[in-house]
Amino acid sequence: YPDASGVIGKVTPKGVTIDSDETLIGYFLDEAKVAAVHGAAFGLSPAFRISYATSEEVLKKACTRIQEACAALK
């Protein structure tokens, strides 16, 4: 589970404050077009889980989009 504590409190380009891992996952879905599961669902907040059954190429692209989305947070 990647730790999301470093982005809690940051603000998206649209002005939404990332106040939980649940908010972060919504941001990933809306902006990066990547689905993930918030760690709170597993008692592991603030974190997230990526479940995948796809090619390595698709997974690399998804991870790049997550990185870009996180870099856009201020």
OpenMM code with the backbone's topology and positions (N, CA, C; nanometers):
from openmm import Vec3, app, unit

residues = "TYR PRO ASP ALA SER GLY VAL ILE GLY LYS VAL THR PRO LYS GLY VAL THR ILE ASP SER ASP GLU THR LEU ILE GLY TYR PHE LEU ASP GLU ALA LYS VAL ALA ALA VAL HIS GLY ALA ALA PHE GLY LEU SER PRO ALA PHE ARG ILE SER TYR ALA THR SER GLU GLU VAL LEU LYS LYS ALA CYS THR ARG ILE GLN GLU ALA CYS ALA ALA LEU LYS".split()
positions = [
    Vec3(0.0840, -0.1181, 0.0000),
    Vec3(0.0000, 0.0000, 0.0000),
    Vec3(0.0886, 0.1247, 0.0000),
    Vec3(0.0868, 0.2021, -0.1070),
    Vec3(0.1630, 0.3272, -0.1067),
    Vec3(0.1091, 0.4238, -0.0010),
    Vec3(0.1995, 0.4874, 0.0684),
    Vec3(0.1651, 0.5852, 0.1724),
    Vec3(0.1221, 0.7158, 0.1068),
    Vec3(0.0042, 0.7649, 0.1440),
    Vec3(-0.0489, 0.8885, 0.0863),
    Vec3(-0.0353, 1.0078, 0.1796),
    Vec3(0.0324, 0.9915, 0.2917),
    Vec3(0.0385, 1.1003, 0.3901),
    Vec3(0.1056, 1.2258, 0.3349),
    Vec3(0.1926, 1.2115, 0.2370),
    Vec3(0.2622, 1.3265, 0.1808),
    Vec3(0.1758, 1.4187, 0.0969),
    Vec3(0.0575, 1.3719, 0.0574),
    Vec3(-0.0300, 1.4567, -0.0237),
    Vec3(-0.1546, 1.5024, 0.0514),
    Vec3(-0.1756, 1.4495, 0.1706),
    Vec3(-0.2901, 1.4935, 0.2507),
    Vec3(-0.2691, 1.6410, 0.2861),
    Vec3(-0.3707, 1.7211, 0.2613),
    Vec3(-0.3627, 1.8647, 0.2864),
    Vec3(-0.3278, 1.9464, 0.1632),
    Vec3(-0.2848, 1.8800, 0.0576),
    Vec3(-0.2538, 1.9524, -0.0661),
    Vec3(-0.3821, 1.9814, -0.1425),
    Vec3(-0.3711, 2.0704, -0.2418),
    Vec3(-0.4879, 2.1176, -0.3159),
    Vec3(-0.4721, 2.0823, -0.4637),
    Vec3(-0.5803, 2.0334, -0.5235),
    Vec3(-0.5800, 1.9977, -0.6655),
    Vec3(-0.5834, 2.1239, -0.7513),
    Vec3(-0.5522, 2.1117, -0.8800),
    Vec3(-0.5623, 2.2276, -0.9691),
    Vec3(-0.7030, 2.2886, -0.9733),
    Vec3(-0.8049, 2.2109, -0.9403),
    Vec3(-0.9426, 2.2611, -0.9380),
    Vec3(-0.9816, 2.3180, -0.8020),
    Vec3(-0.8867, 2.3226, -0.7083),
    Vec3(-0.9123, 2.3840, -0.5789),
    Vec3(-0.9687, 2.2927, -0.4719),
    Vec3(-0.9674, 2.1632, -0.4942),
    Vec3(-1.0177, 2.0674, -0.3958),
    Vec3(-0.9034, 2.0256, -0.3038),
    Vec3(-0.9250, 2.0346, -0.1737),
    Vec3(-0.8236, 1.9916, -0.0775),
    Vec3(-0.8288, 1.8404, -0.0620),
    Vec3(-0.7142, 1.7768, -0.0724),
    Vec3(-0.7045, 1.6327, -0.0497),
    Vec3(-0.6994, 1.6136, 0.1019),
    Vec3(-0.8144, 1.5805, 0.1601),
    Vec3(-0.8232, 1.5700, 0.3056),
    Vec3(-0.8245, 1.4261, 0.3558),
    Vec3(-0.8214, 1.3308, 0.2637),
    Vec3(-0.8207, 1.1894, 0.3031),
    Vec3(-0.7749, 1.1055, 0.1843),
    Vec3(-0.7459, 0.9797, 0.2121),
    Vec3(-0.7106, 0.8916, 0.1013),
    Vec3(-0.8311, 0.8675, 0.0106),
    Vec3(-0.9513, 0.8780, 0.0642),
    Vec3(-1.0714, 0.8647, -0.0185),
    Vec3(-1.0802, 0.9789, -0.1203),
    Vec3(-1.0518, 1.1006, -0.0765),
    Vec3(-1.0515, 1.2152, -0.1674),
    Vec3(-0.9421, 1.1982, -0.2728),
    Vec3(-0.8281, 1.1483, -0.2316),
    Vec3(-0.7171, 1.1259, -0.3247),
    Vec3(-0.7559, 1.0269, -0.4341),
    Vec3(-0.8231, 0.9199, -0.3977),
    Vec3(-0.8630, 0.8197, -0.4960),
    Vec3(-0.9629, 0.8783, -0.5955),
    Vec3(-1.0537, 0.9624, -0.5480),
    Vec3(-1.1457, 1.0314, -0.6389),
    Vec3(-1.0708, 1.1205, -0.7360),
    Vec3(-0.9685, 1.1881, -0.6858),
    Vec3(-0.8847, 1.2736, -0.7704),
    Vec3(-0.8117, 1.1895, -0.8753),
    Vec3(-0.7550, 1.0764, -0.8346),
    Vec3(-0.6880, 0.9885, -0.9312),
    Vec3(-0.7844, 0.9455, -1.0412),
    Vec3(-0.9055, 0.9103, -1.0038),
    Vec3(-1.0028, 0.8644, -1.1023),
    Vec3(-1.0420, 0.9774, -1.1971),
    Vec3(-1.0708, 1.0948, -1.1415),
    Vec3(-1.1142, 1.2083, -1.2233),
    Vec3(-1.0035, 1.2645, -1.3115),
    Vec3(-0.8863, 1.2814, -1.2558),
    Vec3(-0.7791, 1.3514, -1.3277),
    Vec3(-0.6815, 1.2587, -1.3990),
    Vec3(-0.6448, 1.1481, -1.3363),
    Vec3(-0.5459, 1.0583, -1.3961),
    Vec3(-0.6110, 0.9427, -1.4709),
    Vec3(-0.7422, 0.9283, -1.4524),
    Vec3(-0.8166, 0.8175, -1.5145),
    Vec3(-0.7613, 0.6825, -1.4703),
    Vec3(-0.7267, 0.6752, -1.3405),
    Vec3(-0.6758, 0.5523, -1.2808),
    Vec3(-0.7622, 0.5186, -1.1601),
    Vec3(-0.8123, 0.3964, -1.1572),
    Vec3(-0.8924, 0.3510, -1.0435),
    Vec3(-0.8010, 0.2852, -0.9406),
    Vec3(-0.8286, 0.3115, -0.8149),
    Vec3(-0.7552, 0.2513, -0.7043),
    Vec3(-0.8523, 0.2401, -0.5872),
    Vec3(-0.8071, 0.1789, -0.4792),
    Vec3(-0.8903, 0.1621, -0.3603),
    Vec3(-0.8239, 0.2365, -0.2455),
    Vec3(-0.9025, 0.3156, -0.1732),
    Vec3(-0.8456, 0.3903, -0.0608),
    Vec3(-0.8104, 0.2951, 0.0532),
    Vec3(-0.7032, 0.3271, 0.1218),
    Vec3(-0.6560, 0.2431, 0.2310),
    Vec3(-0.7528, 0.2327, 0.3463),
    Vec3(-0.8373, 0.3343, 0.3648),
    Vec3(-0.9351, 0.3305, 0.4734),
    Vec3(-1.0239, 0.2071, 0.4621),
    Vec3(-1.0469, 0.1591, 0.3411),
    Vec3(-1.1291, 0.0396, 0.3206),
    Vec3(-1.0655, -0.0843, 0.3836),
    Vec3(-0.9350, -0.0772, 0.4090),
    Vec3(-0.8614, -0.1886, 0.4673),
    Vec3(-0.8040, -0.1532, 0.6045),
    Vec3(-0.8468, -0.0394, 0.6593),
    Vec3(-0.7937, 0.0054, 0.7877),
    Vec3(-0.6509, 0.0552, 0.7779),
    Vec3(-0.6103, 0.1002, 0.6607),
    Vec3(-0.4718, 0.1429, 0.6369),
    Vec3(-0.4649, 0.2850, 0.5833),
    Vec3(-0.5343, 0.3745, 0.6458),
    Vec3(-0.5372, 0.5137, 0.6019),
    Vec3(-0.4212, 0.5908, 0.6643),
    Vec3(-0.3570, 0.6820, 0.5965),
    Vec3(-0.3773, 0.7237, 0.4585),
    Vec3(-0.2862, 0.6458, 0.3637),
    Vec3(-0.3460, 0.5636, 0.2846),
    Vec3(-0.2733, 0.4846, 0.1858),
    Vec3(-0.3712, 0.4505, 0.0738),
    Vec3(-0.3222, 0.3822, -0.0268),
    Vec3(-0.4117, 0.3351, -0.1318),
    Vec3(-0.3586, 0.2049, -0.1890),
    Vec3(-0.4455, 0.1356, -0.2574),
    Vec3(-0.4102, 0.0064, -0.3155),
    Vec3(-0.4441, 0.0087, -0.4634),
    Vec3(-0.3530, -0.0434, -0.5420),
    Vec3(-0.3768, -0.0574, -0.6849),
    Vec3(-0.3914, -0.2066, -0.7131),
    Vec3(-0.5053, -0.2459, -0.7631),
    Vec3(-0.5285, -0.3841, -0.8045),
    Vec3(-0.5185, -0.3873, -0.9560),
    Vec3(-0.4477, -0.4825, -1.0077),
    Vec3(-0.4298, -0.4834, -1.1521),
    Vec3(-0.4252, -0.6250, -1.2084),
    Vec3(-0.4742, -0.6373, -1.3276),
    Vec3(-0.4661, -0.7596, -1.4069),
    Vec3(-0.4570, -0.7130, -1.5522),
    Vec3(-0.3428, -0.6556, -1.5830),
    Vec3(-0.3238, -0.5962, -1.7149),
    Vec3(-0.1774, -0.6082, -1.7542),
    Vec3(-0.1443, -0.5589, -1.8694),
    Vec3(-0.0066, -0.5675, -1.9170),
    Vec3(0.0838, -0.4716, -1.8396),
    Vec3(0.2112, -0.5018, -1.8416),
    Vec3(0.3089, -0.4157, -1.7759),
    Vec3(0.3091, -0.2769, -1.8391),
    Vec3(0.2888, -0.2693, -1.9688),
    Vec3(0.2857, -0.1406, -2.0392),
    Vec3(0.1717, -0.0524, -1.9877),
    Vec3(0.0535, -0.1098, -1.9742),
    Vec3(-0.0618, -0.0339, -1.9243),
    Vec3(-0.0378, 0.0086, -1.7798),
    Vec3(0.0191, -0.0794, -1.7002),
    Vec3(0.0481, -0.0467, -1.5605),
    Vec3(0.1490, 0.0679, -1.5502),
    Vec3(0.2512, 0.0669, -1.6332),
    Vec3(0.3502, 0.1752, -1.6325),
    Vec3(0.2857, 0.3087, -1.6679),
    Vec3(0.1959, 0.3080, -1.7673),
    Vec3(0.1262, 0.4311, -1.8054),
    Vec3(0.0394, 0.4819, -1.6908),
    Vec3(-0.0282, 0.3909, -1.6230),
    Vec3(-0.1128, 0.4300, -1.5099),
    Vec3(-0.0286, 0.4908, -1.3982),
    Vec3(0.0850, 0.4304, -1.3700),
    Vec3(0.1728, 0.4839, -1.2649),
    Vec3(0.2265, 0.6216, -1.3031),
    Vec3(0.2574, 0.6405, -1.4299),
    Vec3(0.3022, 0.7722, -1.4764),
    Vec3(0.1926, 0.8757, -1.4568),
    Vec3(0.0677, 0.8401, -1.4878),
    Vec3(-0.0438, 0.9339, -1.4698),
    Vec3(-0.0652, 0.9658, -1.3220),
    Vec3(-0.0475, 0.8673, -1.2344),
    Vec3(-0.0581, 0.8936, -1.0899),
    Vec3(0.0517, 0.9904, -1.0475),
    Vec3(0.1738, 0.9684, -1.0943),
    Vec3(0.2848, 1.0586, -1.0612),
    Vec3(0.2563, 1.2003, -1.1090),
    Vec3(0.2054, 1.2139, -1.2297),
    Vec3(0.1739, 1.3469, -1.2837),
    Vec3(0.0627, 1.4134, -1.2034),
    Vec3(-0.0377, 1.3370, -1.1646),
    Vec3(-0.1471, 1.3926, -1.0843),
    Vec3(-0.0953, 1.4398, -0.9487),
    Vec3(-0.0080, 1.3615, -0.8874),
    Vec3(0.0490, 1.4020, -0.7578),
    Vec3(0.1367, 1.5258, -0.7730),
    Vec3(0.2111, 1.5341, -0.8822),
    Vec3(0.2973, 1.6502, -0.9054),
    Vec3(0.2160, 1.7777, -0.9244),
    Vec3(0.0917, 1.7650, -0.9699),
    Vec3(0.0066, 1.8825, -0.9924),
    Vec3(-0.0550, 1.9365, -0.8636),
    Vec3(-0.0438, 1.8610, -0.7549),
    Vec3(-0.0989, 1.9071, -0.6267),
    Vec3(-0.0104, 2.0158, -0.5679),
    Vec3(-0.0728, 2.1156, -0.5081),
    Vec3(0.0022, 2.2274, -0.4471),
    Vec3(-0.0300, 2.2372, -0.2998),
] * unit.nanometer
topology = app.Topology()
chain = topology.addChain("A")
for resn in residues:
    res = topology.addResidue(resn, chain)
    for name in ("N", "CA", "C"):
        topology.addAtom(name, app.Element.getBySymbol(name[0]), res)
